[in-house]
Amino acid sequence: MLPQDDLAEGIEAERDWSLFTLQGPFPFALTGVLSSVLCPLAQAGVPIFAVSTFDTDHVLVPARLREAAVAALTAAGHSIVSD
């Protein structure tokens, strides 16, 4: 992954994202995991970029809205663990 500060001038890119990684792995038969995270964020007006992998999901939110995202996720019953 290329740090955003290393991008050449003139490169169009979305910058300043905060990453939330859902603790997995999740069985393929389990449904609604990503929805349980995305719905509270949508209701709070927090735009997202989601990336799903074989064993977990990652949700990126604009860094300026990280506190709103944490508040929405916490209110929905999710626990936030920081590195």
Rosetta constraint file for C-alpha pairs under 8 A:
AtomPair CA 2 CA 6 HARMONIC 6.67 0.50
AtomPair CA 2 CA 7 HARMONIC 7.47 0.50
AtomPair CA 3 CA 7 HARMONIC 7.29 0.50
AtomPair CA 4 CA 15 HARMONIC 6.70 0.50
AtomPair CA 7 CA 11 HARMONIC 6.70 0.50
AtomPair CA 15 CA 62 HARMONIC 7.99 0.50
AtomPair CA 16 CA 62 HARMONIC 6.11 0.50
AtomPair CA 16 CA 63 HARMONIC 5.33 0.50
AtomPair CA 16 CA 64 HARMONIC 7.78 0.50
AtomPair CA 17 CA 60 HARMONIC 5.95 0.50
AtomPair CA 17 CA 61 HARMONIC 5.47 0.50
AtomPair CA 17 CA 62 HARMONIC 4.47 0.50
AtomPair CA 17 CA 63 HARMONIC 4.59 0.50
AtomPair CA 18 CA 60 HARMONIC 5.44 0.50
AtomPair CA 18 CA 61 HARMONIC 5.32 0.50
AtomPair CA 18 CA 62 HARMONIC 6.03 0.50
AtomPair CA 18 CA 63 HARMONIC 4.87 0.50
AtomPair CA 18 CA 66 HARMONIC 6.48 0.50
AtomPair CA 19 CA 58 HARMONIC 6.84 0.50
AtomPair CA 19 CA 59 HARMONIC 5.89 0.50
AtomPair CA 19 CA 60 HARMONIC 4.55 0.50
AtomPair CA 19 CA 61 HARMONIC 6.66 0.50
AtomPair CA 20 CA 58 HARMONIC 5.71 0.50
AtomPair CA 20 CA 59 HARMONIC 5.09 0.50
AtomPair CA 20 CA 60 HARMONIC 6.12 0.50
AtomPair CA 21 CA 56 HARMONIC 7.49 0.50
AtomPair CA 21 CA 57 HARMONIC 6.09 0.50
AtomPair CA 21 CA 58 HARMONIC 4.43 0.50
AtomPair CA 21 CA 59 HARMONIC 6.33 0.50
AtomPair CA 22 CA 56 HARMONIC 6.12 0.50
AtomPair CA 22 CA 57 HARMONIC 5.50 0.50
AtomPair CA 22 CA 58 HARMONIC 6.12 0.50
AtomPair CA 22 CA 59 HARMONIC 7.92 0.50
AtomPair CA 23 CA 56 HARMONIC 6.61 0.50
AtomPair CA 23 CA 57 HARMONIC 7.98 0.50
AtomPair CA 24 CA 55 HARMONIC 5.90 0.50
AtomPair CA 24 CA 56 HARMONIC 4.84 0.50
AtomPair CA 24 CA 57 HARMONIC 7.74 0.50
AtomPair CA 25 CA 55 HARMONIC 4.36 0.50
AtomPair CA 25 CA 56 HARMONIC 5.34 0.50
AtomPair CA 26 CA 30 HARMONIC 6.71 0.50
AtomPair CA 26 CA 55 HARMONIC 5.85 0.50
AtomPair CA 26 CA 56 HARMONIC 6.31 0.50
AtomPair CA 27 CA 55 HARMONIC 7.76 0.50
AtomPair CA 32 CA 36 HARMONIC 5.96 0.50
AtomPair CA 33 CA 37 HARMONIC 6.96 0.50
AtomPair CA 34 CA 38 HARMONIC 6.11 0.50
AtomPair CA 34 CA 57 HARMONIC 7.21 0.50
AtomPair CA 35 CA 39 HARMONIC 5.72 0.50
AtomPair CA 36 CA 40 HARMONIC 7.11 0.50
AtomPair CA 37 CA 41 HARMONIC 6.67 0.50
AtomPair CA 37 CA 73 HARMONIC 6.71 0.50
AtomPair CA 38 CA 42 HARMONIC 6.06 0.50
AtomPair CA 38 CA 48 HARMONIC 7.79 0.50
AtomPair CA 39 CA 43 HARMONIC 6.16 0.50
AtomPair CA 40 CA 44 HARMONIC 6.20 0.50
AtomPair CA 40 CA 72 HARMONIC 5.71 0.50
AtomPair CA 40 CA 73 HARMONIC 6.28 0.50
AtomPair CA 40 CA 76 HARMONIC 6.55 0.50
AtomPair CA 41 CA 45 HARMONIC 6.27 0.50
AtomPair CA 41 CA 46 HARMONIC 5.11 0.50
AtomPair CA 41 CA 47 HARMONIC 7.20 0.50
AtomPair CA 41 CA 48 HARMONIC 7.85 0.50
AtomPair CA 41 CA 69 HARMONIC 6.08 0.50
AtomPair CA 41 CA 72 HARMONIC 6.11 0.50
AtomPair CA 41 CA 73 HARMONIC 7.03 0.50
AtomPair CA 42 CA 46 HARMONIC 5.60 0.50
AtomPair CA 42 CA 47 HARMONIC 6.70 0.50
AtomPair CA 44 CA 68 HARMONIC 7.25 0.50
AtomPair CA 44 CA 69 HARMONIC 7.50 0.50
AtomPair CA 44 CA 72 HARMONIC 6.37 0.50
AtomPair CA 46 CA 61 HARMONIC 6.97 0.50
AtomPair CA 46 CA 62 HARMONIC 7.89 0.50
AtomPair CA 46 CA 65 HARMONIC 6.68 0.50
AtomPair CA 46 CA 68 HARMONIC 7.38 0.50
AtomPair CA 46 CA 69 HARMONIC 6.54 0.50
AtomPair CA 47 CA 61 HARMONIC 6.21 0.50
AtomPair CA 47 CA 62 HARMONIC 7.27 0.50
AtomPair CA 48 CA 59 HARMONIC 6.44 0.50
AtomPair CA 48 CA 60 HARMONIC 5.55 0.50
AtomPair CA 48 CA 61 HARMONIC 4.84 0.50
AtomPair CA 48 CA 62 HARMONIC 7.42 0.50
AtomPair CA 49 CA 59 HARMONIC 5.79 0.50
AtomPair CA 49 CA 60 HARMONIC 5.05 0.50
AtomPair CA 49 CA 61 HARMONIC 6.58 0.50
AtomPair CA 50 CA 57 HARMONIC 7.21 0.50
AtomPair CA 50 CA 58 HARMONIC 5.74 0.50
AtomPair CA 50 CA 59 HARMONIC 4.50 0.50
AtomPair CA 50 CA 60 HARMONIC 6.24 0.50
AtomPair CA 51 CA 57 HARMONIC 5.83 0.50
AtomPair CA 51 CA 58 HARMONIC 5.10 0.50
AtomPair CA 51 CA 59 HARMONIC 6.39 0.50
AtomPair CA 52 CA 56 HARMONIC 6.22 0.50
AtomPair CA 52 CA 57 HARMONIC 4.33 0.50
AtomPair CA 52 CA 58 HARMONIC 6.18 0.50
AtomPair CA 53 CA 57 HARMONIC 5.92 0.50
AtomPair CA 61 CA 65 HARMONIC 6.77 0.50
AtomPair CA 61 CA 66 HARMONIC 6.61 0.50
AtomPair CA 61 CA 69 HARMONIC 7.57 0.50
AtomPair CA 62 CA 66 HARMONIC 6.66 0.50
AtomPair CA 65 CA 69 HARMONIC 6.17 0.50
AtomPair CA 66 CA 70 HARMONIC 6.15 0.50
AtomPair CA 67 CA 71 HARMONIC 6.14 0.50
AtomPair CA 68 CA 72 HARMONIC 6.12 0.50
AtomPair CA 69 CA 73 HARMONIC 6.06 0.50
AtomPair CA 70 CA 74 HARMONIC 5.92 0.50
AtomPair CA 70 CA 80 HARMONIC 7.18 0.50
AtomPair CA 71 CA 75 HARMONIC 6.05 0.50
AtomPair CA 72 CA 76 HARMONIC 6.27 0.50
AtomPair CA 73 CA 77 HARMONIC 6.51 0.50
AtomPair CA 73 CA 78 HARMONIC 5.36 0.50
AtomPair CA 73 CA 79 HARMONIC 7.56 0.50
AtomPair CA 73 CA 80 HARMONIC 7.95 0.50
AtomPair CA 74 CA 78 HARMONIC 4.98 0.50
AtomPair CA 74 CA 79 HARMONIC 6.09 0.50
AtomPair CA 74 CA 80 HARMONIC 7.22 0.50
